[in-house]
Amino acid sequence: MPLKSRKKKQAMDDANLKGMSPAEAKEYIFNFISTLKLTEKQIQNLDDEIIKWRSRIDLANSQNQPELAQEAEKEKKRLLEKQAALKAEAGQLKQQIEEMRRQLPLLARTGTVEASDLLEQELLEQELFMAAGYMPGDEGKARAERQFKEIEKEQAADAALEELKAKMGR
């Protein structure tokens, strides 16, 4: 199995809540949300650093110091690479959180769950919803966005297929 496939499989295994109580799932998911928020904060900090280094490149160029501009460019490139890696990590965390959110209703159906656990589960689901960037009451908006994304993917696939057919027909 290729390394990338193994990493993706491992990431999805990490999002498996099977065998957890709602309280255990809440704590487990909270750790993912905390990691996501910290990662997003690091991305924002890197945005600020990248802006600083871009202005330094401009300053060095305006002062006719190409060596200094080149060093600043290297630092900006390093920061951009680090930021890209963090954005990929944040995207993966969001996918894992969404996968766990989809599993929450199953926790109530498997095993014995008390009313207090159901309340915790509902609260956890709302926390996950907010971690994904929505506010309580935006469930319809989130559902619509997922449906639009599916339609957009289908349209892109259809367009690619039509383009391929056109190329093959030539």
Beta strands, then each sheet from edge to edge (+ up, - down):
end
